Amino acid sequence: MSSNLVYSTMLNCLPATPGSLSLYGCGVNNINMLGYGHTGAHEGYLSQMIHDPVTDVTLVIYTNGWGPERGINSIRVTMNHMQEALYKVKG
């Protein structure tokens, strides 16, 4: 695959779920008004990276706020808090 094809495939984002403002493409999220990035979850921590091409600013958040005993909903809650923090930073 050419690098241009890979790049365009990654950025051809579709709604993550029906009606969602967050979009997802080949490993890349496009989060409404924040930019492109990727999230990760592993026992013991969560991560999120967002790059805003308009401002050329990249933000990375790591947190140790997740344990499997708290259930999958705890990931959603923590990720929502992380996105709220990114919106505040962006202003």
Secondary structure by P-SEA (a helix, b strand, c coil): ccaaaaaaaaaccccccccccbbbccccccccccccccccccccbbbbbbbcccccbbbbbbbccccccccaaaaaaaaaaaaaaaaaaac
